[in-house]
Amino acid sequence: MNQEGLTAMTAVADSAVQQGWNLVGARSYVLTLLAAGPQSGETLTDACKAAGFIPHDDRAFGQVYYGLKKAGLIRVIGQGERSKGHGTTGLNIWALA
């Protein structure tokens, strides 16, 4: 990820946290979900939101996956088409590392 993208992702997540979003809780919940097996980022994000981890902007979830990946806790094991992107590519399939 380039610096501009990282800066933007961090700003969105920081804003969400300032508004009460539980970033640490969302990361923990993603790890719990992935213990059941690999899942797409879209599926994980939807599950987090259903569990009450709702940021003001879904782009804040980028910091969930980025932080877990950087910590060596999760990894991308595949790619697919995004259901929310009208079939565009870029969907990551995540698994525990």
LOSETI-133238 format. One line per 10 residues: number of its first residue (from 0); their letters; for each residue x negated, y, z of C-alpha. Coordinates in steps of 0.1 Angstrom, whole numbers, plus 5000, padded with zeros to 4 digits. Example, Ala and Ser with C-alpha at 12.3 -4.5 7.8 and 13.67 -1.06 7.14 Angstrom:
<rs>
0 = AS = 4877/4955/5078 ~ 4863/4989/5071
</rs>
This chain:
<rs>
0 = MNQEGLTAMT = 5000/5000/5000 ~ 4987/5034/4991 ~ 4982/5061/5018 ~ 5012/5082/5005 ~ 5035/5052/5008 ~ 5022/5043/5043 ~ 5027/5079/5054 ~ 5063/5080/5042 ~ 5071/5046/5057 ~ 5057/5057/5090
10 = AVADSAVQQG = 5076/5090/5090 ~ 5109/5072/5084 ~ 5103/5047/5111 ~ 5091/5073/5136 ~ 5122/5093/5129 ~ 5144/5062/5135 ~ 5126/5055/5168 ~ 5131/5091/5179 ~ 5168/5086/5172 ~ 5169/5055/5194
20 = WNLVGARSYV = 5161/5027/5170 ~ 5143/4998/5187 ~ 5114/4990/5164 ~ 5098/4966/5189 ~ 5130/4948/5193 ~ 5136/4945/5155 ~ 5101/4930/5151 ~ 5107/4905/5179 ~ 5141/4896/5163 ~ 5125/4890/5129
30 = LTLLAAGPQS = 5100/4866/5145 ~ 5128/4847/5161 ~ 5147/4845/5128 ~ 5116/4833/5110 ~ 5111/4805/5135 ~ 5140/4789/5117 ~ 5122/4790/5084 ~ 5112/4814/5056 ~ 5137/4841/5047 ~ 5140/4871/5024
40 = GETLTDACKA = 5134/4906/5036 ~ 5170/4915/5026 ~ 5184/4886/5047 ~ 5162/4895/5077 ~ 5172/4932/5075 ~ 5209/4924/5073 ~ 5206/4900/5103 ~ 5187/4927/5123 ~ 5214/4952/5115 ~ 5242/4927/5125
50 = AGFIPHDDRA = 5224/4922/5158 ~ 5224/4959/5165 ~ 5190/4970/5152 ~ 5204/4998/5130 ~ 5181/5027/5120 ~ 5194/5058/5104 ~ 5176/5047/5072 ~ 5170/5011/5061 ~ 5136/5021/5048 ~ 5125/5021/5084
60 = FGQVYYGLKK = 5125/4983/5082 ~ 5093/4986/5061 ~ 5075/4993/5093 ~ 5089/4961/5108 ~ 5074/4939/5081 ~ 5042/4960/5077 ~ 5034/4959/5114 ~ 5041/4921/5117 ~ 5020/4914/5086 ~ 4992/4936/5097
70 = AGLIRVIGQG = 4991/4918/5131 ~ 4988/4885/5113 ~ 5022/4872/5125 ~ 5040/4869/5092 ~ 5030/4865/5056 ~ 5047/4867/5021 ~ 5051/4832/5006 ~ 5071/4841/4976 ~ 5089/4867/4955 ~ 5124/4869/4941
80 = ERSKGHGTTG = 5151/4892/4927 ~ 5167/4917/4950 ~ 5205/4914/4955 ~ 5206/4951/4966 ~ 5184/4962/4937 ~ 5208/4949/4911 ~ 5185/4919/4903 ~ 5153/4939/4902 ~ 5121/4922/4913 ~ 5102/4930/4944
90 = LNIWALA = 5120/4908/4970 ~ 5096/4893/4995 ~ 5101/4859/5011 ~ 5086/4860/5045 ~ 5074/4832/5068 ~ 5055/4830/5101 ~ 5018/4831/5095
</rs>
